Amino acid sequence: MPTTLKRDSLVSFANEHRSEFEALLRRFVETPTVSVDPNHLDDIRKGVELTVETLESFGGKAEVYRADKGNPVIHGVFGNDPKLPTVTVYNHVDVQPASKETEPWDTEPFVFTQKGDTYYGRGTTDDKGPALAALFGARAAIEADVPVNIRFLWESEEEIGSPNFEKIISKNAQSLKTESVVVSDTVWVSRNRPASSAGLRGLLGFILRLETATVDTHSGETGGASRNVVFHQFFLGGRDLAIKVERNSADDIIAFHTNSPSTTRIFCVARNRQFLAASSLVPSISPMLRKRKP
Ligand SMILES: [Zn+2]
């Protein structure tokens, strides 16, 4: 289906709506949605209200999804034609703390400040600015009759590791169903070169338990012959440590190994983010750990 959305029309759309974008970004930046600080819970609430109001003022239907605890995820729905593909744009509306007293800010972090064509204020870049840019982009697409259903998924706990995101997504999978997701919590390489990120580095927290024997042993009797756990842990902290994630049907296998061929490979077995570790130096314990239910 042809669309009137061309590069030139996008540029004039951006120019026409710039002051509207800036006014809205100001409201978001000046709502200090600091998710790590419980003193800002009321600001999170205000930020969620502002998000709903914004999505609705753009013509979307906004739904707020919550887990038992924590901050919600807001879903904005634009278009619901089953014949069209559906794309979901992910952003987050919470921010990191910021202080002019303890950090090198030239301006007040929670006051939206413009210097030339640059915006200053916590969240202008990460991730309120990109969230609103995507929303204005959706408006341009809708006005140009681009044949697509658009969804927005705006989280409010990203800066604290998204502790409830997975729960909320799983519980509401049917309503949040989509065909593709664009993560709009990324950067452009330069002002003149729009960038579309193909991958993001993630963080995976876990507790590592390294066992080198099947039973407790007495240092006075078997000390010299026993594998020394501290020694093996050095490999895990080594500078040439590489981490490889392999998958099979039952477990995610995270293989820690060093790049040096002379050093030991160490394997960890992970299930539901509970990690059991086994060193391949001690083959006898690997089968035991693999069988054990975490
Ligand atoms: Zn971010």
Residues whose N, C-alpha, C, O or C-beta is under 5 A from the ligand:
A	BS01	ZN	D126 D127 D185
